[in-house]
Amino acid sequence: MMQVLPKKHLKMASKASIF
């Protein structure tokens, strides 16, 4: 589930797209 996180977190979420 993609939450409304900061752009910095978005970069990290990109690597951990499993979340």
C-alpha positions as CSV (number, residue, x, y, z in Angstrom):
1,M,0.0,0.0,0.0
2,M,1.4,3.3,-1.1
3,Q,1.0,6.0,1.6
4,V,1.5,9.8,1.1
5,L,5.1,10.0,2.2
6,P,7.7,12.7,1.6
7,K,9.7,12.6,-1.6
8,K,12.7,11.3,0.4
9,H,10.6,8.4,1.6
10,L,9.4,7.8,-2.0
11,K,12.9,7.1,-3.1
12,M,13.3,4.5,-0.4
13,A,9.9,3.1,-1.2
14,S,11.0,2.8,-4.8
15,K,13.6,0.2,-3.7
16,A,11.2,-1.5,-1.3
17,S,8.2,-1.5,-3.7
18,I,7.1,-4.6,-1.9
19,F,5.4,-2.4,0.6
